[in-house]
Amino acid sequence: MRAGIVVTAVLVALVMASVPAQAQEQTEEDSDVLLDVVLPLSLAFIMFSLGLGLTVEDFSLVLREPKAFGIGVANQMVVLPSVGFAIATLADLDGELAVGLMILACCPGGVTSNILTKLAKGDTALSISYTAVFSVVTVLTLPLIVGFSMDHFMGEDSPSIDVITLGIQMFLLTTVPVFIGMGLRRSRPEIANGMEKGVNTTAVVLFAIIVLAAIATNWDLLMENIGTLGPAVVALNVIMLTIGFQSAKLLGLESMRATTVSIESGIQNATVGIAVGKLILTAEDGGLSALSLPSGVYGVMMYLVIIPFMYWRIASQDA
């Protein structure tokens, strides 16, 4: 109980430190608690739940399995943003929606990819290693790619963005909670084990709430763009799952690890995408901006793609 109280206090402190002063003032004036406090706190909690299941040894698999990890890095850091850029361009998405798709394409897999890999009978240890490393590296890569995307897709209409500030905010909301979870597991494994099931369940509920909130607050915009945005996020999902699996098989990885590479390449953490969109830009009515909408839609539609994929991989393993 004491450990839980301490962790909660630390996460709240991280959220308050990461939210810009302007947003904090807006919270006081407009009572927009859901978006300015609950959303970042939920993201920090979800990342803490991820860290609670990680150990330092999970990072070491990177050195023991360099080829498998290298394929995943290339797909996540190079191929995925490139495919996202191509889809946003070919689909002729509105400027903010295009940038939102790029934000999604820069997000790591997170807890969701670990769970899906386990269910699909992939290499869970490799999946956890990917998640551990990508969750840290994304703090550096996402602000840079998003900054470029805003200049390209939004031009003069793009809001000013401080890449360093965005990186610091992401570090406080994503990386630090992961390290706190890892630290708790290392120093108090019995407490971590006791908390893990409840924490993971809460994280899933928070994920669902965040995704639904992103869609609800942008409902009119979603209805106007569903004909292009829906196919765009599904295409990103399908293409990256395919590239991930085929690249792994082409370079000689066995089926179990090819499944893992595929899921890590094709599944992104929608919660991070929604929160980053909110950090960059707030809608005129104080709600989530269009930058968050692609991640919200993706958080729902990815299951339409990943469930058939998982059944295929399970059937292939059993055959």
N, C-alpha and C positions, 0 to 999 in steps of 0.2 A: 504494500500500500504506500509506504513512504517513498519507494523508488518511483512509483507511478506519479505521485504528486510532484516529485522533483523533475521528472521528465516533462510533465505537462507545463510546469513553470518555465523550464528552459525553452520549450517549443514556442510558448507565448512570447517570451522575450525575443526569440529569433524573428518571429512574425512582426513584432512592433519595430524591430530594428530594420527590417527589410522593406516595410511599407513606406513610401515617400511621405514627407511631411504634408504635401498637398492632399494626399489621399487620406491621411489621418485627420486633417481639418475637415475634409468632406464627410468623414465618418461622423464627426461630432455634429456637423450642421445638418446632414441629411439622414443620419442614422442608418447609413448603408452598411450595416454590420455584416450582412451575408457575404457581400463581395469584397469588402476591405479587410475583414477579420476572419470570418469563417472559411472563405476560400483558401487564403494562404495558410491558415492554421491546419486545414484539412490536408493540403499538399504536404506540409511539414510532417504531419502525423503519418501519412501514407509512406513517405520516404523513411520515417523512423521505423515503420513496420518492415520495410525492406531491409534496413540495416540490422534489425533484430535477428534476421535469419542469415546474416553474413558473418564470416570470420576472415581473419587475415589470410588464412590458407586459400580462400577462394580466389584471391588475387594471384597467388603463386601458380595456378593452373595456366596462366598466360605464358609462363616460361616453359612449363612442361609440355604444352600443346601449341607450339608457335604457329603451325600451319593452320589448324582449325581456328585459332584466334585471329590470325592474319586475314583469313577470308571474311570473317565476321566484321573486322575493322574496316576493310575495304568497302564492304556492302553498306555498313552503317554510316560511315563518315564521308564516302565519296559517291557511291552509286545511288543511295537513297535520296540525298539532296538533289542530285542531278535529275533523277526520275521525277521528283516532286516539282522541280523547275519546269521540266518538259510538259508535265501534265497541266500545270497552272497556265502555261503559255498556250498549249493546244486547245485547252478547254475555254480559253478566253475569259477566265474568272475576273470578276471585279477586283480592283487593286487590293482592298483590305482582305478579301477572301483568298486571293492569291498568296499574300503574305502569310495569312493564317495557315494555308496549306504548307508553306515552307517552314513555319514554326513547327507544325506537326512532324514534318519530315526530318527535323533536327532532334526530335525527342528520343530518349532511350526507351528500351522495352519496359523496364520496371517489373513490379511483382507479377503483373498479368502474364508477361511472357514466360516467367519461371513456372507459374502454375500450368499454363497451356503446354509447355514443353514436357512437364511431368505427365500430364494426362495423355499426351500424344506419344508417350514412350520414347522421348528423346533423351539426350544426355543432360540431366538436370544440373549436374555440377558445372558443366561447360556453360549452360545458360546463366547460372548464378555468377560465374566469372565475368561473362559479357556484361551483365547488368551492373556488377560492382565497378568495373572500369568505365563503362560508358556513362554511368551516372555522374562520375567525376569529370570526365573529359568534356561532356556536353556543356558544362559551365563555361568553357572556353570557346567551343565551336559555335554554339547556338547564337550568342549575341552577334558574332561576326557575320554569319550567314544571313541572319535576319536583317541586320543593318544593310547589307548589300541588296537583299530582296526588297526592302522598303524603298530604297532609291530607284530600283529598276521598275517595280510594279506600280508604285504610287507617285513617283516623281516629286513634283513640287507640293503635292498634297500630303506627303508623308510627314508625320509628326517628328519632332526632333527626338533623337534617341541617343543616350549616353551609353555606349557599349560597355564601358568599365562599370558604370553603376548597375546596369542590367546584369552583368556577370556577378557582381557582388550580391545582388538580391537573389539571384539563382543559387549562388553558393550557400547563402544563409538558409534558403527554403528547401534545398534539395540535398546538397552534399553534407552540410553539418548535421542534419537529423540522421542521415545514414551512419555517420561516424558515431553519433550518440548511441544509436541502436547497437552498433558493433561493440562499442565500449561497454555497454551494459551486458551484452552476451559474454564478453571476455572476463569481466570482473565479477559478475553475478549470474552465472549460467543457470542456476536453479530458478532465479527470478525471471530471467528471460524465457525459459521454457514454460513457466507458469503463465506468463503474459501473452505468449506468442499467438495462441489460438484466438483469444479474445481480441487482440490487437489486429490480427489479420481479418477477422470478421468485420470489425469496425471499419477498417480500411476499405473493404469491398463496399460497404454501405455508403461511406463517404464518396467513393468514386461514382456510384450510381447517382447520388444526389447532385454532385457537381456536373455530371454530364447532362442530366435532366434540366438543371438550372441554366446551363449554357444554351440549350435548345429553346427552353421556354422564354428566356429573355430576348431571344433573337427570332421568335417564331415568324413574324412577318417577313423578315429578311430571308429566312430559310425557305418559306413558301415561294418567294420570288426567284430563288436561285437553286431550288432542289433539283431541277432538271439538269443542271451542270455540276453542282456541288456534290450531289449524291454519287453520280458515276465517277467523279474525280477521286473521291476518297476510296471508293471501291476499287478503282483502277490502281491506285497507289498500293493498296493492300494486296491485290492479286499479283501485280507485276513483281513486287518485292518478295513475296512468298516464292514465286516461281524462280526469280533470279537467285535467291538465297539457296534454294534446294539444288538447282541445276549447277550453280558455281561450285557448291560443295562436292557434288558427285563428279563433276568434271575434273576436279583437282584431287580426287581419290579418297574422299572421306567416306566412311561407312554410313549406312542408312540412318543409324541412330543420331550421329552427329550432323548429318545432312538435314535431318528434321529440325535439330536445334538451331543450326545456322539459318534455316528458312524462317523459323518463327522469330528469331531475334532480328532478322532483316525486315520482316514484314509486319511486326507488331510494335506499335509505338505507345508510349504512356500518354494517353489523352489528357489526364489530369494536369500534367506539366504543361501541355500545349494550351489548355484553357487558362491556367494561371499566368503563364507568360504573356498571353494576349492581353490579359487584364492589367498586368504590370506595365505594358507598353502604352496601351491606349484604353481609355474609358469612354463608353458611349455618351452622347450628349445628355441622355436621360439618367446618367449615373450607373447604368447597367453594364453588362459585358459588351465589348465591342465586337465587330465582325471578325476581328483577328482570332477570337476564341471559337467562333462557330464551326470551322472545319474540324477542329479537334472534338467538339461536342458531337457532331454528326458521326464522325469516325468511331467514337466510343461506343456507339450503338451498332453501326453497320458492319464493323469489323467482325462481329460474331456471325453474320450471315456468310462470311467467307471462311473464317477460321474453323468453324464447326465441321463443314464438309471436308476440309483439309485434314483435320485431326482424325476423322473417321477413316479417311484414306490411308493415313500413316499407321494407324492402329491395325487396320486390316492387312496392310503390307507386312507389318512386323509379325502378325499371327499366322500369315500364310506359310 
